[in-house]
Amino acid sequence: MDYSIRCARVVHICLSESRVKLPKEILLEQERFELRPKSGGGLLSYEVWGYQEKGTTLVARYHLACINHSIWHLDHGRVPGFDNAHDCHHRHYMGEVTAVEFTGYQAIL
């Protein structure tokens, strides 16, 4: 699914001080694929949350991961993984977490 992606940063606003109503995020896509043992096994998983604004789909949160506990048993089995939790786009790779430059969701995917 092509989203015409723009990164929508999660903004923390005290709603009692602001009349701005944030759009409700919806689950845009969620998939899990089991990899054949012949191919090394594991699981590919992704989840994308966002919202519609003026006919454009905006991605607010995402989580992409290749999980294989036989290769890496720590960090929930994420061999490589990408997400934008904690207000930062970052990559998990066998226990190391590093910030990544975000050029668009399609590039991460």
N, C-alpha and C positions, 0 to 999 in steps of 0.2 A: 504494500500500500504506500503510495507516495503522498507525503503530507505537505508539500511546499513549506519546508521546515524553516522555522525561526526559533531560536531558543527563547523560551519564556522563563525568566528567572523568578523563582518563588520570592515574593516580597512579604516581609513580616511587617504588618501594619496593626497598630492597636486600633481595633474597630470602634472602641468607645471614643477615640479622638478623631476618627475620620468617618466620613459618610460614604467612602468608596466601598462598593460591594465587589469583592473578588469573584470571578466566575467560578462555578463549581467544576472541579476537574472530573473527567470521566476516563474510564479505562478505554483506551483507543485500540489496543492490541495486546494479546497475550498468547504466547506460543511456547511449547516445549517439544523438543524433538529428541528421541532416544537414538543414540548412535550405535551402530552394530558393533558387537565385540570384535569382529573381523577388522573393523576400521579403528580400533583402539578403545571403543566403548565410551561411555559418558553420556552427557546430556547437554544440549544447547537450549538455552532458555532466554526469553526476553519478555519484557513488560513495558508498555508505553502508556503514560498518562498525559492528558492535556485537555484542551477545550477549544470550542469554535468561537471565533471572533470575526465578524463581518465576512463570513464565507471562507475564512482561512482557518486551517487546523493548526493550532500551536501546541508544541510539545513542551510540557512543563517538567515532567520527570521521566526518567528511563532507567532501565536496568538490563544489561546484556551480559550473558556469562556462558562460558563453556565449563561445565562441571565434570570433573573426573577424579574421584577419590583415590583411584589406583595410581594416578600421577602425582597428585598433591592432596594430602589429607587435611591440611589446615585451611583456614579462611573459607570454610564451608565448601571446600573442594574446588574453588574457582581456580582454574589454570589461568586463562585470561578472563577478565571481566571489566565492563565499563559501566559507570553510572554517574549521576550528578547529585547524589545525596550530599548533605552537609554544605550546600551552596557552592559546590566545587565540582567541575568535571574532572574525573580521575579514572585511572586504570589500575586494576588489581592484576598482578602477575606473580603467581607462586609465592604469595605472602608479602610482596612489596606493593605499596600503594604510591603512585606518582600522579601528579597533576598532568592533564593533557590540554592542549590548545583545542578549543571547540570551534570547528569550522562549520558544523552542521550535523544534524542527527544522521543524515544519510551517510556521511563520511565515517561516523562512528560505527554505524551498522555494517 
